[in-house]
Amino acid sequence: MAEPAARIEDEALTPALVAAVLDAAAAGDVLRLTDLLDPLHAADIADLLEQVEPADRQALLALWGRQIDGEILSEIDEAIREEVIESLPADVVAEAVRELDTDDVVDILEDLEEPQQARILGALEGVDRVAVQQALAYPEYSAGRLMQRELVIAPLHWTVGEAIDWLRAATDLPNQFYHVILVDPRMRPQGYVTLGRLLSARRDTALTALTEGSFRTVPATESETEVAWIFTQYHLISLPVVDAAGRLAGVITIDDAMTVLDEEHEEDILRMAGVGDEASLSDSVAQAARGRALWLGVNLVTAILASLVIDLFAATIEALVALAVLMPVVASMGGNAGTQTMTVAVRALATRDLTARNMLRVVRREVAVGAVNGLLFGTVMAGVTALWFGLPMLALVIGLAMVLTLVAAALGGILIPVGLDRLGIDPALASGPFVTTVTDVVGFLAFLGLAAAVLL
C-alpha cells in the first residue's frame, strides 16, 4: 500500500492546489499566492503556468510575476515562454537570465523573436553576453548551442592538492559540475578527473594519474542527437566541447543530454502520429489544425488509392456481400501489424541498433514473425468465417489473405523506414502513411483477388 501513497505525495499539482492558486489570483491575494507557490519546485510552477487558461495565466503573472526567477523561466514550455517573458517587467527578466548558465540562456533565446532576444542580451553582463552570442553563432541543434561556458579547468601539471586549494579559493565556480577538465598550454582538453576521485586521492597525487578512461571530446558543430547518443553509449556525465582548432569551448552535462533524448523521443512520437514535431497542449486551434493537416491530407490520398483497389473488385463484392463484411478485418490486422514492425524499426534506427550489418537478419526475422502471426490469425479467422458464413472456400481465402497481408506488413514496416532513412528523410515523420498504404493495398488485393479467382 506504500507505493500509491508515495505517488500521491509526489504529485505536487493536485486539482485542489491548482484551484486554490486560481482562486487566490482571482481575489488578488498576493500573500496567499506566495504561500501556495513558494514551496513548489520550479518545474511544477512552470507546469501550472502551462496548464491554466491564458486569462488565468495573465492574472497569475500580474500578481506574482516578480517572483519568477531564471530556473522557472528555463522550465517553461517554449510554446508559451515568449508570452510569459512579454508579461514580465524588464528588470525581472534581466535578473532571471543573469542567474542562468549560458546554455539555459541560449535555450531561451533561440525560440524568441529578435526584439525579445535583444532585450535579454542587453540584460547580460558583457562577458556572458559575448559567450551567449558566440553560442548562438553555432548551427541550431548543435553541440555549440547545447554547451555551457561555465566549467572548471586545470593545467596538466597540477596535483590534487593544488586543484583542491584553487577550488576552495575560487569565487566563480559553476553551480554544478562533475569533472575537472585538464588542458594543455594551448587550451586543448587532454582528460578529466571526477570530483569523487579528486577528493579521495592524496594531495601529492598528479591529476593525470586520476583521469577517466571514458574521456572524449565532441566538435561544437556536432549535432545534438549525436551528442545524446554518445552520452548513452559511453555512460558519460559530462562531455567537453572543442572548437575547430581543438581548443576547449565549453562542456555539455548529462541533464542537457537527457533533455535532448526526451525531446527526440517526443518528436518521434508526434511525427509518427502525424501531428507535427512541435505540437503542444498550449497551441491554439489554428496552430494545432495546421500542424495536423499535412499528414491528414497524405492519409486521404493513400485512402483513395486503397479505395481504387477496392473499386477494381466491385463486381466481386456485389456477387458475394460477405467480402465487404470481412474486408475491415484484413485491413485492420494488416495495419496493426505494419505499425508494430514500423515502430520497432524506427526506434532501432534511432538507437543505431539496426545497421547494414544486421539488416538482412532483422528483415528475415520480421518476415518470419509476420508469417507465424499470419498463419495463427489466418487459421482463427478461417474458422470464424466457416462458422459464420458456412462457406469453406471463403474461409480458405481469408486465411491465405491474412498470411499474405501480415507478411507484407512486416516487409513494409521495416523496409520503408530503412529506405526513408537512407534517403535522409526522418522515418518517424513519413513512414506511417506509406506503411498504411502498403498494408491496405496488399491486403485488399490479396483478399479480393483470391476471392475473385477462387469463389467466382
C-alpha positions as CSV (number, residue, x, y, z in Angstrom):
1,M,0.0,0.0,0.0
2,A,3.0,2.3,0.3
3,E,3.5,2.7,-3.4
4,P,0.2,4.5,-4.2
5,A,0.7,6.8,-1.2
6,A,4.2,7.7,-2.5
7,R,2.7,8.6,-5.9
8,I,0.1,10.8,-4.3
9,E,2.8,12.7,-2.3
10,D,4.9,13.1,-5.4
11,E,2.0,14.8,-7.3
12,A,2.7,18.5,-6.5
13,L,0.0,20.0,-8.7
14,T,-3.2,18.4,-7.2
15,P,-6.5,19.7,-8.5
16,A,-7.1,21.3,-5.1
17,L,-3.8,23.2,-5.2
18,V,-4.5,24.5,-8.8
19,A,-8.0,25.6,-7.8
20,A,-6.6,27.3,-4.7
21,V,-4.0,29.2,-6.8
22,L,-6.6,30.3,-9.3
23,D,-8.9,31.5,-6.5
24,A,-6.1,33.5,-4.9
25,A,-5.3,35.0,-8.3
26,A,-8.9,35.9,-8.9
27,A,-9.1,37.5,-5.5
28,G,-5.9,39.4,-6.0
29,D,-4.4,37.8,-2.8
30,V,-0.6,38.0,-3.4
31,L,0.3,36.7,0.1
32,R,-1.9,33.6,-0.4
33,L,-0.4,33.0,-3.9
34,T,3.1,33.2,-2.4
35,D,2.2,30.7,0.4
36,L,0.9,28.3,-2.3
37,L,3.6,28.7,-4.9
38,D,6.8,29.2,-2.9
39,P,7.1,25.5,-1.7
40,L,6.7,24.2,-5.3
41,H,9.7,23.2,-7.5
42,A,10.4,25.5,-10.5
43,A,9.2,22.7,-12.9
44,D,5.9,22.5,-11.1
45,I,5.3,26.2,-11.3
46,A,6.1,26.1,-15.0
47,D,3.7,23.2,-15.4
48,L,1.0,25.2,-13.7
49,L,1.5,28.2,-16.0
50,E,1.3,25.9,-19.0
51,Q,-1.9,24.1,-17.8
52,V,-4.1,27.1,-16.9
53,E,-6.1,29.2,-19.4
54,P,-4.4,32.2,-20.9
55,A,-6.5,34.7,-19.0
56,D,-5.7,32.9,-15.7
57,R,-2.0,32.8,-16.6
58,Q,-2.0,36.6,-17.2
59,A,-3.7,37.1,-13.8
60,L,-1.1,35.0,-12.1
61,L,1.8,36.8,-13.8
62,A,0.3,40.2,-13.0
63,L,0.2,39.4,-9.3
64,W,3.2,37.0,-8.9
65,G,5.4,37.8,-11.9
66,R,8.1,39.4,-9.8
67,Q,8.8,36.1,-8.1
68,I,9.6,34.4,-11.5
69,D,13.3,33.5,-11.5
70,G,15.7,32.1,-14.0
71,E,15.0,28.5,-13.0
72,I,11.3,28.8,-13.6
73,L,11.8,30.7,-16.9
74,S,14.0,27.9,-18.2
75,E,11.4,25.2,-17.3
76,I,8.5,26.9,-19.1
77,D,7.5,25.3,-22.4
78,E,8.7,27.2,-25.4
79,A,5.1,27.4,-26.7
80,I,4.2,30.0,-24.0
81,R,7.7,31.2,-23.0
82,E,7.6,34.3,-25.2
83,E,4.1,35.2,-23.9
84,V,5.4,34.9,-20.3
85,I,8.5,37.0,-20.9
86,E,6.4,39.7,-22.6
87,S,4.2,39.8,-19.5
88,L,7.1,40.3,-17.0
89,P,8.7,43.6,-16.1
90,A,12.0,44.2,-17.8
91,D,14.0,44.2,-14.5
92,V,12.5,40.8,-13.5
93,V,13.6,39.2,-16.9
94,A,17.0,40.8,-16.6
95,E,17.6,39.4,-13.1
96,A,16.2,36.0,-14.1
97,V,18.5,35.5,-17.1
98,R,21.5,36.7,-15.1
99,E,21.0,33.7,-12.7
100,L,21.2,31.1,-15.5
101,D,24.1,29.3,-17.1
102,T,24.9,30.2,-20.7
103,D,23.3,27.0,-22.1
104,D,20.0,27.8,-20.4
105,V,20.1,31.4,-21.7
106,V,20.8,30.1,-25.2
107,D,17.9,27.6,-24.9
108,I,15.5,30.5,-24.0
109,L,16.8,32.9,-26.7
110,E,16.8,30.6,-29.7
111,D,13.0,30.3,-29.5
112,L,12.3,34.0,-29.2
113,E,11.8,36.7,-31.8
114,E,14.6,39.2,-32.4
115,P,13.2,42.1,-30.2
116,Q,12.9,39.7,-27.3
117,Q,16.4,38.3,-27.9
118,A,17.9,41.8,-27.9
119,R,16.0,42.6,-24.7
120,I,17.5,39.6,-22.9
121,L,21.0,40.0,-24.3
122,G,21.0,43.6,-23.2
123,A,20.4,42.4,-19.6
124,L,23.5,40.2,-19.5
125,E,27.0,41.2,-18.3
126,G,29.5,41.8,-21.1
127,V,31.4,38.5,-20.8
128,D,28.2,36.5,-20.5
129,R,26.6,38.3,-23.5
130,V,29.6,37.6,-25.7
131,A,29.5,33.9,-24.6
132,V,25.8,33.6,-25.4
133,Q,26.2,35.4,-28.8
134,Q,29.1,33.0,-29.7
135,A,26.9,30.0,-28.8
136,L,24.1,31.3,-30.9
137,A,26.5,31.6,-33.9
138,Y,26.7,27.8,-34.0
139,P,24.2,25.8,-36.1
140,E,20.8,25.1,-34.5
141,Y,20.6,21.8,-32.7
142,S,24.4,21.6,-32.5
143,A,26.7,20.9,-29.5
144,G,27.8,24.5,-29.6
145,R,24.2,25.5,-28.8
146,L,23.9,22.9,-26.1
147,M,27.1,23.5,-24.2
148,Q,27.6,25.8,-21.2
149,R,30.7,28.0,-20.9
150,E,30.8,27.7,-17.1
151,L,33.4,24.9,-16.4
152,V,36.3,24.0,-14.3
153,I,39.8,23.5,-15.8
154,A,43.2,22.7,-14.5
155,P,46.7,22.5,-16.1
156,L,48.2,19.1,-16.8
157,H,51.0,19.5,-14.2
158,W,48.8,20.2,-11.2
159,T,48.5,17.8,-8.2
160,V,45.3,17.0,-6.3
161,G,46.3,19.4,-3.5
162,E,46.9,22.3,-5.9
163,A,43.5,21.7,-7.5
164,I,41.6,21.5,-4.2
165,D,43.3,24.7,-2.9
166,W,42.3,26.5,-6.1
167,L,38.7,25.2,-6.0
168,R,38.4,26.4,-2.4
169,A,39.7,29.9,-3.2
170,A,37.6,30.3,-6.4
171,T,34.6,32.6,-6.2
172,D,33.0,32.0,-9.6
173,L,32.6,28.2,-9.9
174,P,29.6,26.8,-11.8
175,N,26.6,25.9,-9.7
176,Q,27.0,22.3,-10.8
177,F,30.0,20.5,-12.2
178,Y,31.1,16.9,-12.3
179,H,34.7,17.0,-13.7
180,V,37.8,19.0,-13.6
181,I,39.0,19.2,-17.2
182,L,42.8,19.0,-17.8
183,V,44.1,21.2,-20.6
184,D,47.5,21.7,-22.2
185,P,49.0,25.2,-22.7
186,R,47.0,25.7,-25.9
187,M,43.7,25.1,-24.0
188,R,43.2,21.7,-25.7
189,P,41.5,19.2,-23.3
190,Q,43.6,16.1,-22.5
191,G,41.5,14.3,-19.9
192,Y,39.2,14.9,-16.9
193,V,39.0,13.9,-13.3
194,T,35.8,13.2,-11.4
195,L,35.2,15.1,-8.2
196,G,35.0,11.8,-6.3
197,R,38.5,10.7,-7.3
198,L,39.8,14.2,-6.7
199,L,38.5,14.3,-3.1
200,S,39.6,10.7,-2.3
201,A,43.2,10.9,-3.5
202,R,46.3,12.1,-1.6
203,R,47.3,15.7,-2.1
204,D,50.6,14.9,-3.8
205,T,48.9,12.7,-6.5
206,A,49.2,14.1,-10.0
207,L,45.9,14.8,-11.6
208,T,47.0,13.0,-14.8
209,A,47.1,9.8,-12.7
210,L,43.4,10.1,-11.9
211,T,41.9,10.7,-15.4
212,E,38.9,8.7,-16.6
213,G,39.1,6.2,-19.4
214,S,35.7,7.5,-20.6
215,F,37.2,10.8,-21.7
216,R,36.3,12.0,-25.1
217,T,35.5,15.3,-26.8
218,V,33.0,16.4,-29.4
219,P,33.2,19.2,-32.0
220,A,31.0,22.3,-31.4
221,T,29.4,21.7,-34.8
222,E,28.3,18.1,-34.0
223,S,24.5,17.5,-33.9
224,E,22.9,17.3,-30.5
225,T,21.4,14.0,-31.5
226,E,24.9,12.6,-31.9
227,V,25.8,14.1,-28.5
228,A,22.9,12.4,-26.8
229,W,23.8,9.1,-28.3
230,I,27.4,9.5,-27.1
231,F,26.2,10.1,-23.6
232,T,24.0,7.0,-23.5
233,Q,26.5,4.8,-25.4
234,Y,29.5,5.6,-23.2
235,H,27.6,6.4,-19.9
236,L,29.0,9.9,-19.6
237,I,28.1,12.6,-17.1
238,S,29.8,15.4,-18.9
239,L,31.4,15.9,-22.3
240,P,33.9,18.6,-23.3
241,V,33.2,20.5,-26.5
242,V,36.0,21.8,-28.7
243,D,36.2,24.4,-31.5
244,A,37.6,23.9,-35.0
245,A,41.2,24.3,-33.6
246,G,40.6,21.7,-30.9
247,R,40.5,24.2,-28.1
248,L,38.1,23.8,-25.2
249,A,34.9,25.8,-25.9
250,G,32.5,24.5,-23.3
251,V,31.0,21.4,-21.7
252,I,27.8,19.6,-22.0
253,T,26.3,18.0,-18.9
254,I,24.1,14.9,-18.6
255,D,21.0,16.9,-17.7
256,D,21.2,18.7,-21.1
257,A,21.8,15.4,-22.9
258,M,18.8,13.8,-21.3
259,T,16.7,16.7,-22.3
260,V,17.7,16.2,-25.9
261,L,16.8,12.5,-25.6
262,D,13.5,13.3,-24.2
263,E,12.8,15.8,-26.9
264,E,13.9,13.3,-29.6
265,H,11.5,10.7,-28.2
266,E,8.7,13.2,-28.0
267,E,9.3,14.3,-31.6
268,D,9.4,10.8,-32.8
269,I,6.0,10.0,-31.2
270,L,4.4,13.2,-32.5
271,R,5.8,12.7,-36.0
272,M,4.6,9.1,-36.1
273,A,1.2,10.3,-35.2
274,G,1.3,13.0,-37.9
275,V,0.7,15.9,-35.5
276,G,3.9,17.9,-36.1
277,D,7.1,17.6,-34.1
278,E,6.4,20.8,-32.0
279,A,2.8,20.1,-31.1
280,S,1.8,21.3,-27.6
281,L,-1.3,21.4,-25.5
282,S,-0.7,25.2,-25.4
283,D,-1.1,25.5,-29.1
284,S,-4.1,27.4,-30.5
285,V,-6.8,25.8,-32.6
286,A,-5.3,27.2,-35.7
287,Q,-1.8,26.0,-34.8
288,A,-3.0,22.5,-34.0
289,A,-5.1,22.2,-37.1
290,R,-2.2,23.4,-39.3
291,G,0.2,21.0,-37.8
292,R,-2.1,18.0,-38.4
293,A,-3.5,19.0,-41.8
294,L,-0.5,17.9,-43.9
295,W,-0.4,14.3,-42.9
296,L,-4.2,14.1,-42.8
297,G,-4.0,15.1,-46.5
298,V,-1.4,12.5,-47.2
299,N,-3.6,9.9,-45.5
300,L,-6.5,11.0,-47.6
301,V,-4.5,10.4,-50.8
302,T,-3.4,6.9,-49.6
303,A,-7.0,6.1,-48.6
304,I,-8.2,7.0,-52.0
305,L,-5.6,4.7,-53.5
306,A,-6.8,1.8,-51.4
307,S,-10.4,2.7,-52.4
308,L,-9.4,2.4,-56.1
309,V,-8.1,-1.1,-55.4
310,I,-11.5,-2.0,-53.9
311,D,-13.2,-0.5,-56.9
312,L,-11.4,-2.9,-59.2
313,F,-13.3,-5.7,-57.5
314,A,-16.7,-4.0,-57.2
315,A,-18.3,-6.8,-59.2
316,T,-16.8,-9.5,-57.0
317,I,-18.0,-7.7,-53.8
318,E,-21.5,-7.4,-55.3
319,A,-21.6,-11.1,-56.1
320,L,-20.6,-12.0,-52.5
321,V,-21.6,-9.5,-49.9
322,A,-19.7,-11.4,-47.2
323,L,-16.5,-10.0,-48.7
324,A,-17.5,-6.5,-47.7
325,V,-18.1,-7.7,-44.1
326,L,-14.7,-9.3,-43.9
327,M,-12.6,-6.6,-45.6
328,P,-12.2,-4.4,-42.5
329,V,-10.8,-7.4,-40.6
330,V,-8.0,-7.8,-43.2
331,A,-7.2,-4.1,-43.3
332,S,-7.2,-3.7,-39.5
333,M,-4.9,-6.7,-38.9
334,G,-2.5,-5.6,-41.6
335,G,-2.4,-2.0,-40.4
336,N,-1.8,-3.0,-36.8
337,A,1.0,-5.5,-37.8
338,G,2.6,-2.9,-40.0
339,T,2.5,-0.3,-37.2
340,Q,4.1,-2.8,-34.8
341,T,7.0,-3.5,-37.1
342,M,7.4,0.1,-38.2
343,T,7.6,1.2,-34.5
344,V,10.3,-1.3,-33.8
345,A,12.3,-0.3,-36.9
346,V,12.1,3.4,-36.3
347,R,13.3,3.0,-32.7
348,A,16.1,0.7,-33.8
349,L,17.2,3.2,-36.4
350,A,17.2,6.0,-33.8
351,T,19.3,3.9,-31.3
352,R,21.5,2.6,-34.1
353,D,20.7,-1.0,-33.3
354,L,19.5,-1.5,-36.9
355,T,22.5,-1.3,-39.2
356,A,23.6,-2.5,-42.6
357,R,25.4,-5.4,-40.9
358,N,22.3,-6.9,-39.3
359,M,19.7,-5.7,-41.8
360,L,19.2,-9.0,-43.6
361,R,18.8,-10.9,-40.3
362,V,16.3,-8.4,-39.0
363,V,14.2,-8.5,-42.2
364,R,14.2,-12.3,-42.1
365,R,13.1,-12.3,-38.5
366,E,10.3,-9.8,-39.1
367,V,9.0,-11.7,-42.2
368,A,9.1,-14.9,-40.1
369,V,7.1,-13.1,-37.3
370,G,4.6,-11.9,-39.9
371,A,4.2,-15.4,-41.4
372,V,3.8,-17.0,-38.0
373,N,1.2,-14.5,-36.9
374,G,-0.5,-14.7,-40.3
375,L,-0.8,-18.5,-40.0
376,L,-2.1,-18.2,-36.5
377,F,-4.7,-15.5,-37.0
378,G,-5.5,-16.7,-40.5
379,T,-6.4,-20.0,-39.1
380,V,-8.5,-18.4,-36.4
381,M,-10.3,-16.2,-38.9
382,A,-10.8,-19.1,-41.3
383,G,-12.6,-20.9,-38.5
384,V,-14.7,-17.9,-37.6
385,T,-15.6,-17.4,-41.3
386,A,-16.6,-21.0,-41.9
387,L,-18.9,-21.0,-38.9
388,W,-20.3,-17.5,-39.7
389,F,-21.0,-17.9,-43.4
390,G,-20.8,-21.6,-43.9
391,L,-18.5,-21.2,-47.0
392,P,-15.3,-23.3,-46.7
393,M,-13.7,-21.7,-49.7
394,L,-14.3,-18.2,-48.3
395,A,-12.6,-19.4,-45.1
396,L,-9.6,-20.6,-47.2
397,V,-9.4,-17.2,-49.0
398,I,-9.4,-15.1,-45.9
399,G,-6.9,-17.4,-44.2
400,L,-4.4,-17.1,-47.1
401,A,-5.1,-13.3,-47.4
402,M,-4.2,-12.9,-43.7
403,V,-0.9,-14.7,-44.2
404,L,0.0,-12.6,-47.2
405,T,-1.1,-9.3,-45.6
406,L,0.8,-9.8,-42.4
407,V,4.0,-10.8,-44.3
408,A,3.6,-7.7,-46.5
409,A,3.0,-5.6,-43.4
410,A,6.2,-6.9,-41.8
411,L,8.2,-6.2,-45.0
412,G,6.7,-2.7,-45.4
413,G,7.1,-1.9,-41.7
414,I,10.8,-2.4,-41.8
415,L,11.9,-1.6,-45.4
416,I,10.0,1.7,-45.7
417,P,11.6,3.3,-42.6
418,V,15.0,2.0,-43.6
419,G,14.6,3.3,-47.2
420,L,13.5,6.7,-45.9
421,D,16.4,6.8,-43.5
422,R,18.8,6.1,-46.4
423,L,17.3,8.9,-48.4
424,G,17.9,11.3,-45.5
425,I,14.2,11.6,-44.6
426,D,13.2,11.1,-40.9
427,P,11.5,7.7,-40.9
428,A,9.4,8.7,-37.9
429,L,7.9,11.6,-39.9
430,A,7.0,9.8,-43.1
431,S,6.8,6.0,-42.5
432,G,3.2,5.8,-41.2
433,P,1.2,6.8,-44.3
434,F,3.4,4.7,-46.6
435,V,3.2,1.6,-44.4
436,T,-0.6,2.0,-44.1
437,T,-0.8,2.2,-47.9
438,V,1.2,-0.9,-48.4
439,T,-0.8,-2.9,-45.9
440,D,-4.2,-1.7,-47.3
441,V,-3.3,-2.2,-50.9
442,V,-1.7,-5.6,-50.5
443,G,-4.4,-6.7,-48.1
444,F,-7.3,-5.8,-50.4
445,L,-5.5,-7.1,-53.5
446,A,-4.8,-10.4,-51.7
447,F,-8.3,-10.9,-50.3
448,L,-10.4,-9.7,-53.2
449,G,-8.0,-11.1,-55.8
450,L,-8.1,-14.6,-54.2
451,A,-11.9,-14.3,-53.8
452,A,-12.3,-13.4,-57.5
453,A,-10.1,-16.3,-58.5
454,V,-11.4,-19.0,-56.2
455,L,-15.0,-18.1,-55.5
456,L,-16.4,-16.7,-58.8
